[in-house]
Amino acid sequence: MIAVLTGDIVSSRSVPDKRVWLARLREIIDKKIGSSKPLKWGVFRGDGFQVEVPKPVDALKVALSIRAGLRSSIELRKSDIDARIGIGIGEKGYSAKSVNESDGQAYQLSGFALDSFNVQYRLQVKTPWPETDRHLNVALSLTSALIENWTVIQAETAGIWLRENETQVEMAKRLRISQPAVHKRFNGAHLKAISNVINYYSEVVSMHVKSNAK
C-alpha cells in the first residue's frame, strides 16, 4: 500500500507568477521527508498537485510539511498562500512515469478526500477503512484549525521540526536563537498537540497496513 496526496494551492490567483509558489512547493517536497529517495510528484490543472508517498505512515508529515513550508514564506504569506490536501491510502495500481498519469486505489481515494472537503478545513484523509477515516478526520480538522493560526516564524519552526526531527536545543543552534525562544515557538504553534496527532495517525495507519499485508 502507498499514500497519495492530492492538493490545490489556496489563493493561487493572488500570485501573478505561478513560478513563485511552485518553486517553494518544489523546495519543500524535494527535502525527501520520511524517505531516502525523492518523492514522485507533479502539478496539474494549474494550481493542483499530487505527491506519491511510498510509506503511508509518512503521508501526514509530508502534508503538514507542505503547509508549514508555504506558510513560512514571507512573500507567499502576504498573498495568503496555503494548501488544501487530501490524503489517500490504498493499493498503488498502475504506476506511470508521471504521477498525473498513475492510477490506483490510493490515487482515487486522495481525489475523493480533496473533493469532499468541508471548506473550513484543509486536511482530510480517506482510506479503505471508513471507521478509521471518521476518527482520523476529527483529529485532522483540529490540527488544521491550529495551523490556521501559525505565524511565519511558528510555521518555519514547525517545518524544521517535521523535516529534521531535531531536539529544541539542536533547532536553537540551527536558527541561531535561544532554546527558550524555540520552546516559545513550539508552544505557540501547538506542536506538542500536533505531535500527538501524528503519532496517533502513524499507529492507526501502521496497524491497518500490517494487517492488510498478511
Secondary structure, 3 states (H helix, E strand, C coil): CEEEEEEEEECHHHCCCHHHHHHHHHHHHCCCCCCCCCCEEEEECCCEEEEEECCHHHHHHHHHHHHHHHHCCHHHHCCCCEEEEEEEEECCCCCCCCHHHCCCHHHHHHHHHHHCCCCCCCEEEECCCHHHHHHHHHHHHHHHHHHCCCCHHHHHHHHHHHHHCCCHHHHHHHHCCCHHHHHHHHHHHCHHHHHHHHHHHHHHHHHHHHHHHC
